[in-house]
Amino acid sequence: MSTNAGWRYAVVWEFWVRPGSESQFEEVYGSEGEWSRFFRTGPGYVGTELMRDQNNHRRYLTIDFWRSPEDYESFRQQQAAEYQRIDQKSEQMTEHEREFGAFASIG
């Protein structure tokens, strides 16, 4: 995971994508998508990985890498309105989403 070196905190989300929305979802949530471009405006953002379940192609995970939980929380607070705007716009592509968890690097 050399492209995301330097992270100490990761937030993982699980998404179930509506049938036929997979390509659009991958564009918005991928490492060069709208969410990543938005996160890049925040200090401490390291990168995003998008993964698709090999047994169910409508199930995805995103992992957003940050230098620290404080960087992530500060960004969420300072950019709450824009975060909400992008989230509401993105909801049309998904049937279900949930924060799977937040993880700290132990390495």
N, C-alpha and C positions, 0 to 999 in steps of 0.2 A: 504494500500500500504506500509506495514511495510518493505518489502524488499528494497524499494527505499527511506527509510527515510533519511533526510538530504539534499534533493535536493532543490534548489531554482530556477532552470531554466530547462525547458524541450523543446525539439525540436521534433515536430510531423511531420511524413511523411506519405503520402498516396500512396499506391501501388495497381495497377491492375496487377495481376499475370497471366502469360500465362497459358492456359488450360494444365493440366498435370504437371505443375511445382510447384504446391502448397506445396508438401512435401519437395522438395529441398529448396524452398523459406523459409519455416518455420525453417529448419535446419540452414540456413545461417543467417537469421534475428532474430532468437529467442534469449532468454536471455543467452544461452550458445553458440550461433553461432559465425561465423567468425567476424561479425561486433562488437559484444560485447567483444570478446577477444581482438580485435584491440583497442577499446575504453578504455579497462581496462589499457592499457599502459599509458594513459593520466591522470595526476593529476586532480582531481575534478570530474571524472566520477563516477556516483552513480549506474546506472543500466539501463536496457532496458526492456520495455514491448512490446510484439507483440500481436496484437488483430486482429481477423478476423470478418468481417461483417457477421452477422447471416442471412441476407437476400440475400447476394451475396458472396459466398464462395471464389471468386477470388479477393475480395477487402480486403486489410489489412491496418492497421495503425501500425506504430512503434512510441514509445515514448522513447526518449533517455534523461535520467535524469542526470543533472550536478549540481554541487554546485553553479556555477555562470556562467553568459554569458561570462565572461572573460576566465574562464577555457575552455569552449567550443571553443571560437574563437582562443585562443592560441593553443589548440590542432589542430584545423583545419589548421592553418597556418604552424605550425611546422611539421605536418604529411601530408601535401598536396599531395605529390607524392604517398604515400601509400594509402591514402583515394581515390584518383583517380583510382589507380590500382584495388582496391577492387570494387569500384563503376562500373567500366567498365566490370569487370568479372561478376558482379551481374546483369547487364542489360539484359543478355540473358533470365532471368527468368520473366521479367516484360514487359508488354505492355505500361505501363504509370506509371510515378512516379512524385510526386510533394511535395515540402515542404509545408505542411499544415499550419504551423505557429510555432512561438517560444513563449513560455509562461513563466511567472514568477510566483512563488508561492506567494500567499498573506496571507498564514496562518502562 
